[in-house]
Amino acid sequence: MNTLIWLVGAVAQIIFYLVLIQLVIGLLIQFDVLNRRQQFVWQIYNGINQLLDPLLAPIRRILPPAGGMDFSPLVLLLGLWALQTLLVNCFIRGAC
């Protein structure tokens, strides 16, 4: 059971970092620091978007963009944080 909790926590941590990378690259593209026409930048950004889209799409259906901003990555980060907190409490206390 501890291995399963560790595995879910590790996957949640990887998703957390992917969302942060997506946000940073998106902001750098938005402010013209990175060029979307560069193939390397586009492949990384598009690949991360394709990985995260199945997780973000249900949130986007429930939470529409407000003022042109997409808050679904923030909701996903908060959900991952809550999941990690729950897993840590399960792992430390041993009672899930």
MARBASE-748229 format. One record per residue (C-alpha): residue number from 1; residue in three letters; x, z, y. Coordinates in nm, 3 decimals, decimal comma. Layout:
<sites>
<site num="NUM" residuo="ALA" u="X" w="Z" v="Y"/>
...
</sites>
This chain:
<sites>
<site num="1" residuo="MET" u="0,000" w="0,000" v="0,000"/>
<site num="2" residuo="ASN" u="0,287" w="0,076" v="0,238"/>
<site num="3" residuo="THR" u="0,429" w="-0,272" v="0,184"/>
<site num="4" residuo="LEU" u="0,096" w="-0,432" v="0,272"/>
<site num="5" residuo="ILE" u="0,069" w="-0,223" v="0,590"/>
<site num="6" residuo="TRP" u="0,427" w="-0,319" v="0,680"/>
<site num="7" residuo="LEU" u="0,355" w="-0,689" v="0,615"/>
<site num="8" residuo="VAL" u="0,042" w="-0,693" v="0,831"/>
<site num="9" residuo="GLY" u="0,232" w="-0,512" v="1,106"/>
<site num="10" residuo="ALA" u="0,518" w="-0,763" v="1,089"/>
<site num="11" residuo="VAL" u="0,278" w="-1,059" v="1,111"/>
<site num="12" residuo="ALA" u="0,101" w="-0,894" v="1,406"/>
<site num="13" residuo="GLN" u="0,438" w="-0,847" v="1,577"/>
<site num="14" residuo="ILE" u="0,529" w="-1,214" v="1,525"/>
<site num="15" residuo="ILE" u="0,194" w="-1,325" v="1,668"/>
<site num="16" residuo="PHE" u="0,247" w="-1,088" v="1,962"/>
<site num="17" residuo="TYR" u="0,581" w="-1,252" v="2,044"/>
<site num="18" residuo="LEU" u="0,437" w="-1,602" v="2,000"/>
<site num="19" residuo="VAL" u="0,162" w="-1,523" v="2,253"/>
<site num="20" residuo="LEU" u="0,420" w="-1,392" v="2,500"/>
<site num="21" residuo="ILE" u="0,636" w="-1,703" v="2,454"/>
<site num="22" residuo="GLN" u="0,330" w="-1,924" v="2,503"/>
<site num="23" residuo="LEU" u="0,241" w="-1,741" v="2,825"/>
<site num="24" residuo="VAL" u="0,593" w="-1,767" v="2,964"/>
<site num="25" residuo="ILE" u="0,631" w="-2,135" v="2,879"/>
<site num="26" residuo="GLY" u="0,286" w="-2,206" v="3,022"/>
<site num="27" residuo="LEU" u="0,377" w="-2,036" v="3,349"/>
<site num="28" residuo="LEU" u="0,711" w="-2,219" v="3,368"/>
<site num="29" residuo="ILE" u="0,531" w="-2,550" v="3,314"/>
<site num="30" residuo="GLN" u="0,267" w="-2,455" v="3,573"/>
<site num="31" residuo="PHE" u="0,533" w="-2,384" v="3,838"/>
<site num="32" residuo="ASP" u="0,733" w="-2,700" v="3,750"/>
<site num="33" residuo="VAL" u="1,035" w="-2,510" v="3,623"/>
<site num="34" residuo="LEU" u="0,997" w="-2,684" v="3,287"/>
<site num="35" residuo="ASN" u="0,892" w="-3,044" v="3,258"/>
<site num="36" residuo="ARG" u="0,615" w="-3,121" v="3,011"/>
<site num="37" residuo="ARG" u="0,755" w="-3,473" v="2,963"/>
<site num="38" residuo="GLN" u="1,068" w="-3,333" v="2,798"/>
<site num="39" residuo="GLN" u="1,015" w="-3,381" v="2,427"/>
<site num="40" residuo="PHE" u="1,178" w="-3,051" v="2,323"/>
<site num="41" residuo="VAL" u="0,968" w="-2,843" v="2,563"/>
<site num="42" residuo="TRP" u="0,651" w="-3,026" v="2,464"/>
<site num="43" residuo="GLN" u="0,716" w="-2,982" v="2,090"/>
<site num="44" residuo="ILE" u="0,774" w="-2,608" v="2,124"/>
<site num="45" residuo="TYR" u="0,475" w="-2,555" v="2,351"/>
<site num="46" residuo="ASN" u="0,246" w="-2,776" v="2,142"/>
<site num="47" residuo="GLY" u="0,362" w="-2,613" v="1,816"/>
<site num="48" residuo="ILE" u="0,295" w="-2,262" v="1,946"/>
<site num="49" residuo="ASN" u="-0,044" w="-2,373" v="2,077"/>
<site num="50" residuo="GLN" u="-0,135" w="-2,518" v="1,737"/>
<site num="51" residuo="LEU" u="-0,030" w="-2,195" v="1,564"/>
<site num="52" residuo="LEU" u="-0,228" w="-1,973" v="1,801"/>
<site num="53" residuo="ASP" u="-0,535" w="-2,192" v="1,851"/>
<site num="54" residuo="PRO" u="-0,718" w="-2,063" v="1,538"/>
<site num="55" residuo="LEU" u="-0,678" w="-1,709" v="1,673"/>
<site num="56" residuo="LEU" u="-0,763" w="-1,788" v="2,034"/>
<site num="57" residuo="ALA" u="-1,057" w="-2,026" v="1,977"/>
<site num="58" residuo="PRO" u="-1,309" w="-1,758" v="1,868"/>
<site num="59" residuo="ILE" u="-1,210" w="-1,543" v="2,166"/>
<site num="60" residuo="ARG" u="-1,251" w="-1,842" v="2,400"/>
<site num="61" residuo="ARG" u="-1,602" w="-1,904" v="2,267"/>
<site num="62" residuo="ILE" u="-1,703" w="-1,548" v="2,351"/>
<site num="63" residuo="LEU" u="-1,499" w="-1,506" v="2,672"/>
<site num="64" residuo="PRO" u="-1,519" w="-1,814" v="2,898"/>
<site num="65" residuo="PRO" u="-1,248" w="-1,880" v="3,159"/>
<site num="66" residuo="ALA" u="-1,296" w="-1,677" v="3,475"/>
<site num="67" residuo="GLY" u="-1,179" w="-1,834" v="3,799"/>
<site num="68" residuo="GLY" u="-0,983" w="-2,100" v="3,611"/>
<site num="69" residuo="MET" u="-0,782" w="-1,841" v="3,418"/>
<site num="70" residuo="ASP" u="-0,789" w="-1,803" v="3,042"/>
<site num="71" residuo="PHE" u="-0,794" w="-1,436" v="2,945"/>
<site num="72" residuo="SER" u="-0,809" w="-1,498" v="2,569"/>
<site num="73" residuo="PRO" u="-0,432" w="-1,439" v="2,517"/>
<site num="74" residuo="LEU" u="-0,467" w="-1,102" v="2,690"/>
<site num="75" residuo="VAL" u="-0,759" w="-1,009" v="2,463"/>
<site num="76" residuo="LEU" u="-0,555" w="-1,119" v="2,159"/>
<site num="77" residuo="LEU" u="-0,258" w="-0,909" v="2,274"/>
<site num="78" residuo="LEU" u="-0,483" w="-0,605" v="2,319"/>
<site num="79" residuo="GLY" u="-0,633" w="-0,661" v="1,974"/>
<site num="80" residuo="LEU" u="-0,288" w="-0,689" v="1,817"/>
<site num="81" residuo="TRP" u="-0,178" w="-0,373" v="1,997"/>
<site num="82" residuo="ALA" u="-0,484" w="-0,189" v="1,863"/>
<site num="83" residuo="LEU" u="-0,416" w="-0,321" v="1,510"/>
<site num="84" residuo="GLN" u="-0,054" w="-0,207" v="1,525"/>
<site num="85" residuo="THR" u="-0,158" w="0,136" v="1,650"/>
<site num="86" residuo="LEU" u="-0,408" w="0,166" v="1,365"/>
<site num="87" residuo="LEU" u="-0,147" w="0,059" v="1,111"/>
<site num="88" residuo="VAL" u="0,110" w="0,304" v="1,244"/>
<site num="89" residuo="ASN" u="-0,145" w="0,585" v="1,222"/>
<site num="90" residuo="CYS" u="-0,233" w="0,482" v="0,867"/>
<site num="91" residuo="PHE" u="0,132" w="0,465" v="0,770"/>
<site num="92" residuo="ILE" u="0,226" w="0,802" v="0,924"/>
<site num="93" residuo="ARG" u="-0,082" w="0,998" v="0,820"/>
<site num="94" residuo="GLY" u="-0,130" w="0,819" v="0,490"/>
<site num="95" residuo="ALA" u="-0,509" w="0,822" v="0,527"/>
<site num="96" residuo="CYS" u="-0,671" w="0,493" v="0,616"/>
</sites>
